[in-house]
Amino acid sequence: MSNLLELISISKYYEKQLILSEISLTLEAGTAVAVTGNSGGGKTTLLSIVGLLQSATSGQILVDDVNVTAFNRQQQAAIRGRSFGFVFQRARLINSLTVLENVILPAIFSRPKQEASKRAQALLTDFGLAERLDYKPQQLSLGQLRRVSLARALLLKPPILLADEPTNDLDPALARTVVDALFQARNEGAGVIIVTHDPALARQADIAFRLESGRLIRQ
Ligand SMILES: Nc1ncnc2c1ncn2[C@@H]1O[C@H](COP(=O)(O)OP(=O)(O)OP(=O)(O)O)[C@@H](O)[C@H]1O
């Protein structure tokens, strides 16, 4: 199996506070990794560093064996678009676009519109949002926003999926659908990192870590 992602001794300080301490992690294709830990422990910070949304104070990040640590913003944005799908707490959806348009957005330059629209509609239907295609993000609940964000993340079948508390705000049946979609992507070869408070979800992953005092401890 190939390494999709490698973190080498990543540390992060906010001001003088150490949040992440020398974290090393390898993500292989077709593997789901769960990260649990206390609230405020740095899980979201870790995920946003992995996704090149913010930089670490020290350490290296390799994506597909390329060291991207020193890439500029534009280069990192290109890697993000190509390699990552994000399912984050604050889904960055565009308020002036409909649900369907938001989900199709990542594909506008790379796919025929019809093909992208078909897959987007299929994903949104799977996630119980068939009746909401023409809604705007501000007309949706948090749980619905989370599912729109998951559909958008899955649209282009990215090699790496990063999910921050993907089952929050969802009832058990919908949580199951979302978790199934993430593991289906894993089965199709994606590397998936899931930050979660849910021990049952963490147990389902191939490898589970706990973030404790800034260190990643394998469970
Ligand atoms: N931009 C920032 N500047 C300063 N401190 C920050 C910043 N972002 C996060 N922090 C602090 O870093 C710590 C880790 O935050 P983070 O959101 O990564 O934790 P978390 O484990 O994801 O928490 P939760 O489970 O509650 O979502 C917290 O104490 C938080 O207050």
The ligand as an SDF file (V2000), in Angstrom:
LIG
                    3D

 31 33  0  0  0  0  0  0  0  0999 V2000
   -6.6030   30.3760   16.2390 N   0  0  0  0  0  0  0  0  0  0  0  0
   -6.3810   30.0690   17.5180 C   0  0  0  0  0  0  0  0  0  0  0  0
   -5.6580   30.8880   18.3200 N   0  0  0  0  0  0  0  0  0  0  0  0
   -5.4170   30.5680   19.6090 C   0  0  0  0  0  0  0  0  0  0  0  0
   -5.8350   29.4270   20.1930 N   0  0  0  0  0  0  0  0  0  0  0  0
   -6.5540   28.5660   19.4500 C   0  0  0  0  0  0  0  0  0  0  0  0
   -6.8720   28.8410   18.0720 C   0  0  0  0  0  0  0  0  0  0  0  0
   -7.5940   27.7900   17.5920 N   0  0  0  0  0  0  0  0  0  0  0  0
   -7.7200   26.9180   18.6130 C   0  0  0  0  0  0  0  0  0  0  0  0
   -7.1020   27.3810   19.7150 N   0  0  0  0  0  0  0  0  0  0  0  0
   -7.0000   26.6820   21.0190 C   0  0  0  0  0  0  0  0  0  0  0  0
   -6.3220   25.4570   20.7970 O   0  0  0  0  0  0  0  0  0  0  0  0
   -6.8920   24.4050   21.5760 C   0  0  0  0  0  0  0  0  0  0  0  0
   -7.2660   23.2570   20.6640 C   0  0  0  0  0  0  0  0  0  0  0  0
   -8.3960   23.6120   19.8690 O   0  0  0  0  0  0  0  0  0  0  0  0
   -9.0600   22.5900   18.8460 P   0  0  0  0  0  0  0  0  0  0  0  0
  -10.2450   23.2560   18.2490 O   0  0  0  0  0  0  0  0  0  0  0  0
   -8.0150   22.0920   17.9420 O   0  0  0  0  0  0  0  0  0  0  0  0
   -9.5060   21.4120   19.8380 O   0  0  0  0  0  0  0  0  0  0  0  0
  -10.4590   20.1580   19.6050 P   0  0  0  0  0  0  0  0  0  0  0  0
   -9.7530   18.9930   20.2110 O   0  0  0  0  0  0  0  0  0  0  0  0
  -10.8320   20.0610   18.1830 O   0  0  0  0  0  0  0  0  0  0  0  0
  -11.7060   20.5610   20.4670 O   0  0  0  0  0  0  0  0  0  0  0  0
  -13.2660   20.1190   20.3340 P   0  0  0  0  0  0  0  0  0  0  0  0
  -13.3060   18.6390   20.5420 O   0  0  0  0  0  0  0  0  0  0  0  0
  -13.9100   20.8830   21.4590 O   0  0  0  0  0  0  0  0  0  0  0  0
  -13.7390   20.5500   18.9820 O   0  0  0  0  0  0  0  0  0  0  0  0
   -8.0620   25.0320   22.3330 C   0  0  0  0  0  0  0  0  0  0  0  0
   -7.6250   25.3180   23.6360 O   0  0  0  0  0  0  0  0  0  0  0  0
   -8.3630   26.2930   21.5700 C   0  0  0  0  0  0  0  0  0  0  0  0
   -8.8520   27.2950   22.4320 O   0  0  0  0  0  0  0  0  0  0  0  0
  1  2  1  0
  2  3  1  0
  2  7  2  0
  3  4  2  0
  4  5  1  0
  5  6  2  0
  6  7  1  0
  6 10  1  0
  7  8  1  0
  8  9  2  0
  9 10  1  0
 10 11  1  0
 11 12  1  0
 11 30  1  0
 12 13  1  0
 13 14  1  0
 13 28  1  0
 14 15  1  0
 15 16  1  0
 16 17  2  0
 16 18  1  0
 16 19  1  0
 19 20  1  0
 20 21  2  0
 20 22  1  0
 20 23  1  0
 23 24  1  0
 24 25  2  0
 24 26  1  0
 24 27  1  0
 28 29  1  0
 28 30  1  0
 30 31  1  0
M  END
$$$$
